[in-house]
Amino acid sequence: MLAQAFRLVRAPPGDPAHTSPAHRVATDPERVGEDLLKLVLTLVELLRQLVERQALRRVDAGDLTEEQEEELGATLLALHDALAGLCAEHGYALEDLNLDLGPLGPLLPRE
């Protein structure tokens, strides 16, 4: 399945503008640090959303006590606020963290 995904994003054969990796990847040395930070923030947001969905499933299933539900809700809210603060500190909005995966669609679901 992974090979299928990479096959979908390859440059078309015979396109001379896309024959070397240097033409496909922007490697501005001054932007590498910011891009890496944005990638890390994106991964943290993805994990936060996954944990939040799992927590909602557990709440719906009745697996948690009331105290656990409250603690989990407070923890997820604090994580969301901390991530939003980090994004604001570096000039991003949470919406900026969603990567466009081309034919596969966006990485993060729209909330």
C-alpha positions in Angstrom: 0.0 0.0 0.0 2.9 2.4 0.8 4.4 1.7 -2.7 1.0 2.6 -4.2 1.0 5.9 -2.3 4.5 6.8 -3.5 3.6 5.8 -7.1 0.8 8.3 -6.9 3.0 11.2 -6.0 5.9 10.6 -8.5 6.6 13.1 -11.2 5.3 12.1 -14.6 7.9 10.4 -16.8 9.7 12.5 -19.3 9.1 15.8 -17.5 12.5 17.4 -17.7 11.7 19.9 -15.0 11.2 17.2 -12.5 14.0 14.7 -13.3 16.4 15.5 -10.4 15.5 15.6 -6.7 16.8 19.2 -6.5 13.9 20.4 -8.7 11.3 18.7 -6.5 12.5 19.6 -3.0 12.9 23.1 -1.8 16.0 23.2 0.4 16.4 26.7 1.6 18.9 26.4 4.5 17.2 29.3 6.4 13.8 27.6 6.3 14.9 24.1 7.4 14.6 24.9 11.1 11.1 26.4 10.8 9.9 23.6 8.5 11.2 21.0 11.0 9.4 22.8 13.9 6.2 22.9 11.8 6.5 19.2 11.1 7.0 18.4 14.8 4.0 20.5 15.8 2.0 18.7 13.1 2.9 15.3 14.5 2.0 16.4 18.0 -1.4 17.7 16.8 -2.0 14.4 14.9 -1.2 12.5 18.1 -3.4 14.8 20.2 -6.3 14.2 17.9 -5.8 10.5 17.9 -5.7 10.4 21.7 -8.8 12.6 21.9 -10.8 10.3 19.6 -9.7 7.3 21.7 -10.7 9.1 24.9 -14.1 9.8 23.4 -14.6 6.2 22.5 -13.7 5.2 26.1 -16.1 7.7 27.5 -18.9 6.6 25.2 -18.2 2.9 26.1 -18.4 3.8 29.8 -14.9 2.5 30.5 -13.9 5.5 32.7 -15.1 6.8 36.1 -16.4 10.3 36.3 -13.1 11.5 37.9 -11.1 9.9 35.1 -13.3 11.6 32.5 -12.8 14.9 34.2 -9.0 14.5 34.4 -8.8 13.3 30.8 -10.8 16.2 29.6 -8.7 18.7 31.6 -5.5 17.1 30.3 -6.6 17.2 26.7 -7.7 20.8 27.0 -4.4 21.8 28.5 -2.5 20.0 25.7 -4.6 21.8 23.1 -4.0 25.1 24.8 -0.2 24.4 25.0 0.0 23.4 21.4 -2.0 26.5 20.3 0.4 28.6 22.4 3.4 27.1 20.8 1.9 27.7 17.3 1.1 31.3 18.1 4.6 31.8 19.5 6.1 30.8 16.2 3.6 32.5 14.0 1.3 29.5 13.1 -2.3 28.8 13.6 -3.4 25.2 14.3 -5.0 25.1 10.9 -1.5 25.8 9.3 -0.4 22.4 10.6 -2.5 20.4 8.2 -0.3 18.9 5.5 -1.7 18.5 2.0 -0.8 14.9 1.0 -1.8 15.5 -2.6 -4.0 12.8 -4.0 -4.3 11.3 -0.5 -6.0 14.4 0.8 -5.2 16.4 4.0 -3.3 14.7 6.9 -5.5 16.0 9.7 -9.3 15.8 9.5 -11.1 19.1 9.6 -12.6 19.6 13.0 
